[in-house]
Amino acid sequence: MTCTIDQKNNNDWITSTVKAKEKKKKRKKARPNLPRGEEVRKVLQLWRRQAHVGFGWINDFDDLVAEYAPNYKQLQIMLGHTANILCVRFSPDSKYLVSSSEDKTIQLWEIAKAKLIRTFRGHLASVHLVTFSPSGDTIASAASDASIRIWKTKSRKAIKQIKSGPKVTDIHFSQDGRFIVASSKDGKIRAWTVTSGHGRELFCIGQNPIDKFEFSPDGNYMFCISYKTIHVFNVMSCEEIFKFEKQRFSAQVATFIPGGLLIESYSDNRYITKWDIKKKNYITNPSAMGYI
């Protein structure tokens, strides 16, 4: 397969993928005389515009990325897992990485030396999520064996094993590090104490699975993404205070903006929307945002 880039009259670029076979030679069209930054922006905009058709990768893209990102240098190669890596997280001080894999293990790495410090074993299936505690001395992992395990970074043994139930879709420590919180496919968010492992249900949004959740920087609020809705909760009262349902397509990514009162979301209609928790409404009209 080959990827070709052509130019329209309005300077927009289009790509097409064709089978490699003999064709009549055509005169190559001159590339637009654009500043390099603008050229890069046009290419990236094109890729994003076509994302709704289907996600994929061909070898030619590797060369394009190498050409348009000359200043990006590979810093380290860390080898250790024997199967696909499913999740990677930085420690709070950015000195360490923790990774989880289909090989059923979790590995702790020192970034500066590209050194494997410790391998954690105990899960009976692929480990698809892993995260650090705010202090950086504890790790939580969630696996396809329907369990969450809590580990101290200086020990290879799990200090707690928790039955998580339906598949966990996201996992975080609370801001004070006392609780491990997880969302799941059954539309519920649950919390367990790190020391005792005792758990309780915090929120239930219904039957739709929860894809992602996040605490606000001050720990007072939490949002979760489920299908076309962003649900916002008060953490102290465990009550849903509002839900943003004006997503025309499923929200894929969202995060709190510094300050904790605004949520920024990106959905598969390729728009960015900002949501105001206090006003309980969006402050940027999605239809005015354009493609990203």
PLY file of the C-alpha trace (Angstrom):
ply
format ascii 1.0
element vertex 292
property float x
property float y
property float z
element edge 291
property int vertex1
property int vertex2
end_header
0.00 0.00 0.00
1.19 3.56 -0.64
0.09 6.92 0.72
-0.11 9.90 -1.65
-0.63 13.55 -0.80
-2.31 15.90 -3.31
-3.30 19.55 -3.20
-6.69 21.11 -3.88
-7.24 24.67 -5.04
-7.96 25.83 -1.51
-4.57 24.55 -0.33
-6.19 21.78 1.68
-4.35 18.49 1.35
-6.03 15.15 0.77
-4.59 11.68 1.00
-5.57 8.47 -0.67
-4.38 4.92 -0.19
-4.08 2.82 -3.36
-2.89 -0.66 -4.20
0.68 -0.86 -5.41
0.42 -1.67 -9.12
1.70 -0.28 -12.39
0.10 3.00 -13.42
0.87 5.66 -15.95
3.41 8.13 -14.69
1.91 11.49 -13.84
3.68 14.77 -13.38
4.08 15.48 -9.70
2.31 18.58 -8.51
4.44 21.14 -6.78
4.12 21.14 -3.02
2.66 24.36 -1.60
5.18 27.00 -0.67
4.20 27.12 2.99
6.25 27.91 6.09
7.38 24.65 7.67
5.15 25.09 10.74
2.11 25.68 8.55
3.02 22.65 6.43
3.15 20.45 9.52
-0.17 21.85 10.74
-1.83 21.03 7.42
-0.60 17.44 7.49
-1.68 16.85 11.08
-5.04 18.49 10.44
-5.56 16.12 7.52
-4.81 13.03 9.60
-7.21 14.14 12.30
-9.96 14.93 9.82
-9.82 11.42 8.46
-9.74 9.77 11.88
-13.50 9.22 11.79
-13.11 7.00 8.70
-10.89 4.52 10.48
-7.77 4.35 12.56
-4.68 2.74 11.11
-0.98 3.05 10.39
1.15 2.33 7.36
4.93 2.24 7.13
5.07 5.44 5.05
3.76 7.37 8.06
6.89 6.48 10.03
8.99 8.37 7.48
6.63 11.34 7.55
6.75 11.55 11.33
10.54 11.31 11.25
10.67 14.15 8.69
8.30 16.49 10.46
9.63 15.93 13.99
13.41 16.25 13.55
13.97 17.54 17.07
12.30 14.66 18.86
14.97 12.30 20.07
14.60 8.89 21.63
15.86 9.15 25.18
15.74 5.60 26.48
14.80 2.08 25.49
13.55 -0.04 28.37
13.34 -3.76 27.74
11.78 -6.17 30.20
8.23 -7.23 29.41
7.71 -10.36 27.34
4.32 -9.35 25.89
2.42 -6.23 24.87
2.58 -3.30 27.29
-0.92 -2.09 28.17
-0.34 0.85 30.51
2.51 3.19 31.52
2.47 5.88 34.22
4.99 8.40 35.55
5.66 8.70 39.28
4.66 12.04 40.91
8.31 13.19 40.90
8.77 12.05 37.25
11.84 9.97 38.18
10.22 6.58 37.71
7.89 4.74 35.37
5.57 1.87 36.14
4.33 -0.37 33.34
1.86 -3.22 33.09
1.60 -5.90 30.45
-0.18 -8.88 28.96
2.61 -10.96 30.52
0.72 -10.56 33.86
3.48 -8.46 35.47
4.09 -4.89 36.61
7.55 -3.37 36.26
9.11 -0.37 37.98
11.78 1.60 36.11
14.27 4.35 36.91
14.02 6.72 33.96
17.45 8.38 34.04
19.30 5.05 33.94
16.70 3.10 31.94
17.03 0.56 34.73
14.49 -2.07 35.73
14.23 -1.79 39.50
11.59 -4.35 40.33
9.09 -6.77 38.78
5.80 -7.42 40.56
4.11 -10.78 40.02
0.85 -12.17 41.30
-1.91 -11.36 38.83
-3.35 -14.34 36.97
-4.19 -12.46 33.75
-3.20 -9.41 31.71
-2.66 -6.27 33.79
-4.39 -3.49 31.88
-4.16 -0.58 34.36
-1.55 0.66 36.82
-1.08 3.90 38.78
1.09 5.54 41.45
-0.15 6.91 44.76
0.35 10.69 45.31
3.34 9.93 47.56
4.87 7.65 44.94
5.60 4.81 47.38
2.54 2.69 46.49
1.26 1.22 43.23
-2.21 -0.07 42.38
-2.89 -2.40 39.46
-6.04 -3.79 37.86
-6.09 -6.98 35.81
-8.41 -9.13 33.74
-8.52 -11.65 36.59
-11.11 -9.32 38.23
-8.70 -8.19 40.91
-6.97 -5.02 42.07
-3.64 -5.41 43.84
-1.79 -2.84 45.91
2.00 -2.92 46.07
4.69 -1.05 47.96
7.40 0.09 45.54
10.13 -1.33 47.80
8.59 -4.80 48.01
7.74 -7.42 45.39
4.72 -8.74 47.28
1.22 -7.31 47.09
0.14 -5.82 50.41
-3.54 -6.08 49.46
-5.62 -8.05 46.98
-9.12 -6.80 46.22
-11.90 -8.44 44.24
-12.89 -5.73 41.78
-15.86 -7.44 40.12
-16.73 -6.33 36.55
-13.87 -5.18 34.37
-12.15 -2.08 35.74
-11.90 0.72 33.15
-9.91 3.33 35.11
-8.11 3.49 38.44
-6.75 6.28 40.67
-5.71 6.93 44.24
-7.60 9.57 46.21
-5.74 12.85 46.75
-4.69 11.85 50.28
-3.62 8.35 49.20
-5.96 6.62 51.64
-8.29 5.11 49.04
-8.00 3.36 45.72
-10.90 4.29 43.42
-11.94 2.39 40.29
-14.61 2.69 37.60
-16.02 -0.32 35.81
-18.08 -1.63 32.92
-21.20 -1.92 35.09
-21.52 1.88 35.40
-20.26 2.09 38.98
-17.37 3.78 40.77
-16.11 2.01 43.87
-13.51 2.85 46.52
-11.42 0.68 48.85
-9.23 1.69 51.77
-5.58 0.98 51.07
-4.85 -0.35 54.57
-7.84 -2.65 55.15
-9.13 -3.32 51.64
-12.69 -2.61 52.74
-14.76 -1.20 49.89
-17.98 0.57 49.09
-19.86 1.85 46.08
-19.51 5.61 45.61
-21.52 6.38 42.50
-23.75 4.58 40.03
-24.69 6.23 36.73
-26.85 3.41 35.36
-26.20 0.60 32.90
-23.72 2.29 30.56
-20.05 1.48 31.18
-17.77 4.20 32.53
-14.78 4.84 30.28
-12.74 7.23 32.41
-12.89 9.31 35.57
-10.72 11.97 37.18
-10.47 13.92 40.44
-10.25 17.71 40.41
-6.88 19.14 41.58
-8.35 20.03 45.00
-10.07 16.65 45.36
-13.53 18.21 45.84
-14.99 17.08 42.53
-14.87 14.10 40.24
-16.14 13.58 36.73
-16.64 10.42 34.72
-17.24 9.84 31.02
-19.93 7.45 29.87
-21.11 7.32 26.26
-22.39 10.85 25.38
-22.44 12.20 28.93
-19.97 13.69 31.39
-21.16 13.20 34.98
-19.84 15.53 37.71
-19.89 14.55 41.41
-19.24 16.20 44.74
-16.71 13.88 46.38
-17.54 14.81 49.99
-21.30 14.29 49.69
-21.04 11.49 47.09
-23.77 13.19 45.08
-24.03 13.83 41.38
-24.28 17.61 41.03
-24.71 17.81 37.28
-24.28 15.98 34.02
-23.35 17.47 30.67
-25.43 15.74 28.00
-24.88 18.07 25.05
-22.12 15.97 23.55
-23.31 15.30 20.00
-20.97 12.33 19.86
-19.25 10.22 22.49
-16.69 12.07 24.60
-13.33 10.35 24.27
-10.98 12.43 26.42
-11.59 14.95 29.19
-9.56 16.57 31.93
-9.84 19.22 34.62
-8.30 22.57 33.73
-6.01 23.97 36.48
-8.24 25.52 39.12
-10.63 22.58 39.10
-13.84 24.37 38.07
-13.60 23.80 34.33
-13.55 20.53 32.40
-12.21 20.36 28.87
-13.45 17.51 26.70
-12.59 16.17 23.24
-15.19 14.03 21.51
-15.21 11.90 18.39
-16.89 14.69 16.41
-13.44 16.32 16.68
-14.51 19.31 18.80
-13.12 20.63 22.06
-15.65 21.88 24.60
-15.11 23.60 27.94
-17.61 22.93 30.70
-18.18 25.16 33.74
-18.99 23.22 36.93
-20.39 26.21 38.81
-22.60 27.44 35.97
-23.48 23.87 35.03
-23.16 24.55 31.34
-20.64 24.69 28.54
-18.88 28.01 27.97
-17.64 27.27 24.46
-20.11 26.38 21.75
-18.93 23.08 20.20
-20.26 24.06 16.78
-17.97 27.09 16.74
-14.79 25.23 17.54
-14.06 23.73 14.12
-11.80 20.80 13.37
-8.77 20.02 15.47
0 1
1 2
2 3
3 4
4 5
5 6
6 7
7 8
8 9
9 10
10 11
11 12
12 13
13 14
14 15
15 16
16 17
17 18
18 19
19 20
20 21
21 22
22 23
23 24
24 25
25 26
26 27
27 28
28 29
29 30
30 31
31 32
32 33
33 34
34 35
35 36
36 37
37 38
38 39
39 40
40 41
41 42
42 43
43 44
44 45
45 46
46 47
47 48
48 49
49 50
50 51
51 52
52 53
53 54
54 55
55 56
56 57
57 58
58 59
59 60
60 61
61 62
62 63
63 64
64 65
65 66
66 67
67 68
68 69
69 70
70 71
71 72
72 73
73 74
74 75
75 76
76 77
77 78
78 79
79 80
80 81
81 82
82 83
83 84
84 85
85 86
86 87
87 88
88 89
89 90
90 91
91 92
92 93
93 94
94 95
95 96
96 97
97 98
98 99
99 100
100 101
101 102
102 103
103 104
104 105
105 106
106 107
107 108
108 109
109 110
110 111
111 112
112 113
113 114
114 115
115 116
116 117
117 118
118 119
119 120
120 121
121 122
122 123
123 124
124 125
125 126
126 127
127 128
128 129
129 130
130 131
131 132
132 133
133 134
134 135
135 136
136 137
137 138
138 139
139 140
140 141
141 142
142 143
143 144
144 145
145 146
146 147
147 148
148 149
149 150
150 151
151 152
152 153
153 154
154 155
155 156
156 157
157 158
158 159
159 160
160 161
161 162
162 163
163 164
164 165
165 166
166 167
167 168
168 169
169 170
170 171
171 172
172 173
173 174
174 175
175 176
176 177
177 178
178 179
179 180
180 181
181 182
182 183
183 184
184 185
185 186
186 187
187 188
188 189
189 190
190 191
191 192
192 193
193 194
194 195
195 196
196 197
197 198
198 199
199 200
200 201
201 202
202 203
203 204
204 205
205 206
206 207
207 208
208 209
209 210
210 211
211 212
212 213
213 214
214 215
215 216
216 217
217 218
218 219
219 220
220 221
221 222
222 223
223 224
224 225
225 226
226 227
227 228
228 229
229 230
230 231
231 232
232 233
233 234
234 235
235 236
236 237
237 238
238 239
239 240
240 241
241 242
242 243
243 244
244 245
245 246
246 247
247 248
248 249
249 250
250 251
251 252
252 253
253 254
254 255
255 256
256 257
257 258
258 259
259 260
260 261
261 262
262 263
263 264
264 265
265 266
266 267
267 268
268 269
269 270
270 271
271 272
272 273
273 274
274 275
275 276
276 277
277 278
278 279
279 280
280 281
281 282
282 283
283 284
284 285
285 286
286 287
287 288
288 289
289 290
290 291
